[in-house]
Amino acid sequence: MTDRGLYCPDGDFFIDPWLPVDRAVITHAHSDHARWGSKSYLTSVPGERVLRLRVGDEAAIETVPYRKSLTLGNVTLSLHPAGHILGSSQVRVERDGEVWVFSGDYKTGFDPTAGLFEPLRCHTFITESTFGLPIYRWRPQAETFAEINDWWAGNRERGWTSVIYAYALGKSQRIIAGIDSSIGPIAAHGAVLRFLPAYANAGVELPKVRSATFDPTDTVKGKGLIIAPPSAAGTSWLRKFGQISEAFVSGWMQIRGARRRRSGDRGFVLSDHADWNGLLSTIAATGAQNIGVTHGYTDVLVRYLGEHGFSAWVLPTRFGGDEESGSDEDDAAGESAQNGGGEL
């Protein structure tokens, strides 16, 4: 660990550094993992376009296909699917037969917008723990999408506009791909729309999504579903859609208190992170005995692993998490939430 984040001296690179560095290996493009200002970036092929939206058109970004090995200094590096969002990766680093894997953020269930997580055998595994408490156990996602569809269809019968608040990158696209688009028109806030071309370029199939800013209001008012970042809640932009019903979609909706704090009409449990069982099954699948734990309920997971024969420790981070904890940098674009993010 350094004051800029996790560093590999034998390869002379940082993984998801907190501050600008000469060479940054990026697991994915959420703001707590991809920071602007480094001299060069390395990421997966499908992750390039969303990373460029994060770090700028002028950034020097090198890409590598999943599973292809690169030699950097004295180590061999490769990127492998993490299943978190589009292009998300685990970083596998090998030297003299010893293998370390940095997971980034990951989920173990299938997501057509993010692919499928790939377990990797290693000696040391660094895992996230965003939902590292036994209370977090996800239901089958098909059940959650059925609930969302029923809620939307019920709102349409009442003549209400349905509004879902979800993180602009990753969660929003997953929702768009999973809902029943035959119920009505789908529209999105500008903070969500700006990522859709990257998904299309990667071959992800999504239904037609209108602009909630520039398309005529009557196309969605009273019958449509709007996908917006949480920062749009309570803004004057929503008034033009008439009577609305609001819902938040997040792993935090598992806890009733989180639902009350969000003050939405509904809370749907859907996370892009592994739940408690997913964390434990993934750690077991790696075969690693040395486990670094970061991002989330680190102390709880470290204590549990120690009680079950692992050598586990906390890997500190300067960030509390991404969309699941509400530190959503994309989701506001500040003033853009007031007008649906039209300038994004």
C-alpha distance (Angstrom), angle and dihedral (degrees) to the residues before:
residue distance angle dihedral
M1 . . .
T2 3.81 . .
D3 3.77 135.2 .
R4 3.82 87.3 -92.6
G5 3.77 97.1 47.9
L6 3.78 138.3 -96.5
Y7 3.81 112.2 -5.1
C8 3.81 132.7 -170.2
P9 3.83 106.2 -156.5
D10 3.83 94.4 -173.1
G11 3.80 89.8 57.9
D12 3.82 97.1 29.4
F13 3.79 95.9 -132.1
F14 3.79 139.5 113.0
I15 3.80 125.7 -135.4
D16 3.83 113.8 -135.9
P17 3.83 92.9 -23.1
W18 3.80 120.2 -157.1
L19 3.82 94.2 -140.8
P20 3.84 134.2 30.5
V21 3.81 114.7 -69.0
D22 3.80 137.1 171.0
R23 3.81 95.2 -104.4
A24 3.80 124.9 16.9
V25 3.79 124.5 -174.1
I26 3.81 105.6 -155.7
T27 3.79 123.8 -155.8
H28 3.81 94.3 -166.5
A29 3.78 143.6 -23.8
H30 3.80 103.2 -98.2
S31 3.77 112.1 123.4
D32 3.80 95.9 -112.6
H33 3.81 90.4 58.5
A34 3.81 104.8 32.0
R35 3.80 117.5 52.6
W36 3.78 128.6 -178.3
G37 3.82 123.6 -113.9
S38 3.82 109.1 46.5
K39 3.81 118.6 134.2
S40 3.80 93.4 -125.8
Y41 3.78 138.7 5.5
L42 3.79 133.7 -156.5
T43 3.79 119.8 -160.2
S44 3.80 141.3 145.4
V45 3.80 121.5 -71.8
P46 3.84 94.5 -112.0
G47 3.81 90.5 45.5
E48 3.81 97.1 57.4
R49 3.80 100.1 88.8
V50 3.78 96.6 47.8
L51 3.82 90.3 44.8
R52 3.80 90.2 52.3
L53 3.79 89.7 54.5
R54 3.79 86.3 55.7
V55 3.83 101.9 44.0
G56 3.81 102.2 26.9
D57 3.79 141.5 -101.4
E58 3.80 93.2 -83.8
A59 3.79 95.8 54.7
A60 3.81 117.2 116.8
I61 3.81 102.9 -120.6
E62 3.80 122.6 178.8
T63 3.79 118.3 -168.4
V64 3.77 133.7 -157.0
P65 3.82 128.7 -170.1
Y66 3.78 117.3 -113.4
R67 3.83 113.4 -83.2
K68 3.82 95.4 10.8
S69 3.80 111.4 130.4
L70 3.79 123.8 -131.5
T71 3.79 127.3 -169.0
L72 3.80 111.9 -133.6
G73 3.78 112.6 176.1
N74 3.79 107.2 -55.3
V75 3.81 97.4 -16.5
T76 3.78 138.2 75.2
L77 3.79 114.4 -132.9
S78 3.80 131.6 -168.4
L79 3.81 136.1 167.3
H80 3.80 123.5 -132.6
P81 3.83 133.6 -173.1
A82 3.81 116.2 -81.9
G83 3.83 99.0 -179.5
H84 3.82 92.9 -138.5
I85 3.83 102.9 112.5
L86 3.79 136.6 -29.7
G87 3.81 109.4 -44.9
S88 3.80 95.5 1.2
S89 3.78 113.9 157.6
Q90 3.75 146.6 -170.1
V91 3.80 114.0 -137.2
R92 3.82 115.3 -132.4
V93 3.81 115.3 -164.3
E94 3.82 123.1 -175.5
R95 3.81 131.9 -175.0
D96 3.81 125.7 170.6
G97 3.80 91.8 -17.4
E98 3.81 95.9 -49.6
V99 3.81 114.9 119.2
W100 3.80 128.6 -158.7
V101 3.81 122.8 -178.0
F102 3.80 125.3 -161.6
S103 3.79 106.8 -160.4
G104 3.79 101.8 -163.2
D105 3.82 106.3 -164.2
Y106 3.79 116.7 -30.7
K107 3.77 146.7 169.4
T108 3.77 127.4 -159.9
G109 3.82 101.2 -146.7
F110 3.80 122.2 88.1
D111 3.79 118.3 -94.7
P112 3.84 119.1 179.6
T113 3.81 90.0 -149.0
A114 3.81 95.0 51.7
G115 3.79 108.2 25.2
L116 3.80 127.3 -132.9
F117 3.79 127.5 -49.3
E118 3.81 114.1 -112.3
P119 3.83 117.1 -147.5
L120 3.80 113.5 -138.0
R121 3.78 127.8 -156.7
C122 3.78 111.6 -128.0
H123 3.79 145.8 145.7
T124 3.82 96.0 -122.7
F125 3.79 124.3 28.9
I126 3.81 124.6 -170.3
T127 3.79 109.2 -157.6
E128 3.76 135.1 -175.0
S129 3.82 117.7 -126.1
T130 3.81 104.3 -166.7
F131 3.80 89.7 141.7
G132 3.77 97.5 24.4
L133 3.81 97.5 147.5
P134 3.84 126.0 98.5
I135 3.80 90.5 -122.7
Y136 3.81 90.2 70.5
R137 3.80 107.6 83.0
W138 3.79 115.4 144.4
R139 3.78 124.2 -134.7
P140 3.82 118.2 -134.9
Q141 3.80 106.6 -70.9
A142 3.81 91.2 -130.7
E143 3.81 88.0 67.7
T144 3.80 91.7 52.0
F145 3.79 93.1 49.2
A146 3.82 89.9 48.8
E147 3.82 88.6 54.6
I148 3.80 91.5 49.1
N149 3.80 91.3 49.5
D150 3.82 92.4 49.3
W151 3.82 91.0 49.1
W152 3.82 91.7 49.4
A153 3.81 93.4 46.5
G154 3.80 90.6 48.9
N155 3.79 91.5 51.3
R156 3.78 90.9 50.3
E157 3.80 90.8 53.9
R158 3.83 87.8 55.4
G159 3.79 92.6 47.3
W160 3.82 92.8 -112.8
T161 3.79 127.7 139.8
S162 3.81 113.5 -123.1
V163 3.81 117.6 -137.1
I164 3.80 123.4 -169.8
Y165 3.80 120.3 -167.5
A166 3.78 114.1 -151.8
Y167 3.79 139.0 144.1
A168 3.79 110.9 -72.3
L169 3.81 96.7 -129.3
G170 3.78 119.4 51.2
K171 3.78 105.1 -11.7
S172 3.82 95.2 57.6
Q173 3.80 93.0 50.6
R174 3.79 91.0 47.2
I175 3.79 90.3 53.5
I176 3.80 92.4 47.7
A177 3.81 90.3 51.7
G178 3.80 94.2 47.0
I179 3.81 104.9 44.7
D180 3.80 126.3 88.6
S181 3.80 103.2 -101.2
S182 3.82 91.5 -169.2
I183 3.82 89.7 75.6
G184 3.79 92.5 73.6
P185 3.80 147.2 -57.9
I186 3.80 120.1 -39.6
A187 3.79 122.4 -144.0
A188 3.80 132.4 177.2
H189 3.78 141.1 -156.3
G190 3.80 116.0 -109.2
A191 3.82 92.3 -107.3
V192 3.81 87.6 62.2
L193 3.80 97.3 39.6
R194 3.78 94.8 57.6
F195 3.81 91.5 67.1
L196 3.81 97.1 48.6
P197 3.85 96.9 84.6
A198 3.80 89.5 57.8
Y199 3.78 90.0 54.9
A200 3.80 91.8 47.9
N201 3.81 89.9 49.7
A202 3.81 89.3 53.7
G203 3.81 90.7 53.8
V204 3.80 96.8 -106.3
E205 3.80 110.0 152.1
L206 3.79 115.0 -137.0
P207 3.81 130.9 168.6
K208 3.79 120.1 -110.1
V209 3.80 111.7 -67.5
R210 3.79 120.9 -164.4
S211 3.77 127.4 -153.6
A212 3.79 110.9 -100.7
T213 3.80 87.1 -154.9
F214 3.78 106.9 44.6
D215 3.79 105.7 24.9
P216 3.84 115.2 86.0
T217 3.79 110.7 -83.0
D218 3.81 91.6 -130.0
T219 3.80 90.8 67.1
V220 3.81 91.1 72.6
K221 3.82 106.4 13.6
G222 3.78 111.3 117.4
K223 3.80 95.7 -1.3
G224 3.78 112.7 39.1
L225 3.78 138.0 84.6
I226 3.80 119.9 -123.2
I227 3.82 121.1 -160.1
A228 3.79 112.2 -154.9
P229 3.82 139.2 158.8
P230 3.82 117.6 -99.4
S231 3.81 90.9 -107.2
A232 3.81 89.2 69.2
A233 3.80 91.6 66.0
G234 3.78 112.0 112.2
T235 3.80 95.7 10.4
S236 3.78 124.6 133.8
W237 3.82 90.4 -118.5
L238 3.81 89.8 79.2
R239 3.81 95.6 58.3
K240 3.77 93.8 81.4
F241 3.81 90.2 66.0
G242 3.80 93.4 65.9
Q243 3.80 119.6 -141.7
I244 3.80 108.3 11.9
S245 3.78 136.0 -171.4
E246 3.81 113.9 -151.6
A247 3.79 131.1 -152.2
F248 3.78 134.8 177.5
V249 3.80 120.7 -145.6
S250 3.79 115.9 -156.7
G251 3.77 143.6 114.3
W252 3.79 86.9 -107.8
M253 3.80 88.6 69.2
Q254 3.81 86.2 79.2
I255 3.82 86.0 81.2
R256 3.81 116.6 68.1
G257 3.79 92.0 -145.8
A258 3.79 89.9 59.8
R259 3.78 89.8 53.7
R260 3.79 91.6 52.1
R261 3.81 92.5 48.5
R262 3.80 90.9 52.1
S263 3.83 90.3 51.6
G264 3.79 93.4 -150.8
D265 3.79 125.3 144.9
R266 3.80 90.3 -117.8
G267 3.77 139.8 14.1
F268 3.81 120.1 -153.6
V269 3.81 120.4 -163.3
L270 3.80 110.2 -131.7
S271 3.78 122.6 136.1
D272 3.78 135.8 -178.0
H273 3.80 89.7 -150.6
A274 3.79 131.0 79.9
D275 3.78 116.7 -96.3
W276 3.82 123.7 -134.6
N277 3.80 93.7 -80.4
G278 3.80 91.2 44.7
L279 3.79 91.8 53.3
L280 3.80 93.3 49.7
S281 3.81 95.3 44.2
T282 3.79 91.0 48.5
I283 3.79 93.1 50.0
A284 3.81 89.8 49.5
A285 3.82 91.8 48.8
T286 3.80 92.3 55.8
G287 3.80 92.2 59.6
A288 3.81 87.8 -141.5
Q289 3.80 120.3 147.4
N290 3.81 94.3 -169.9
I291 3.80 112.6 69.9
G292 3.79 126.9 -178.0
V293 3.80 113.6 -164.5
T294 3.79 124.4 -155.9
H295 3.84 142.1 158.4
G296 3.78 109.8 37.6
Y297 3.79 137.5 6.0
T298 3.78 91.6 7.4
D299 3.81 99.5 155.3
V300 3.79 93.7 51.7
L301 3.80 94.6 49.7
V302 3.82 93.2 43.3
R303 3.80 90.8 52.0
Y304 3.81 92.1 47.9
L305 3.80 92.7 48.9
G306 3.80 91.9 47.4
E307 3.80 89.9 53.5
H308 3.80 88.8 53.6
G309 3.78 99.1 52.3
F310 3.80 103.1 -90.0
S311 3.78 127.4 127.8
A312 3.81 98.5 -126.7
W313 3.78 134.1 170.1
V314 3.80 140.1 169.6
L315 3.79 116.8 -99.6
P316 3.82 104.3 -156.4
T317 3.79 123.6 -132.8
R318 3.79 134.3 -172.9
F319 3.77 91.4 -137.2
G320 3.76 129.3 72.2
G321 3.80 96.5 -149.8
D322 3.77 141.8 -73.3
E323 3.77 131.8 -95.3
E324 3.77 95.2 -21.8
S325 3.80 93.6 62.3
G326 3.78 95.3 41.7
S327 3.81 98.6 -112.2
D328 3.76 86.5 131.1
E329 3.78 111.0 165.7
D330 3.79 94.3 173.8
D331 3.69 94.1 44.1
A332 3.70 99.0 74.4
A333 3.70 110.2 26.4
G334 3.78 73.0 -171.8
E335 3.72 109.9 -116.5
S336 3.78 93.0 21.5
A337 3.78 90.0 77.0
Q338 3.76 88.6 68.4
N339 3.77 92.8 66.5
G340 3.76 102.8 27.0
G341 3.77 96.1 -90.2
G342 3.76 93.6 -77.6
E343 3.80 94.9 159.7
L344 3.81 94.4 55.6
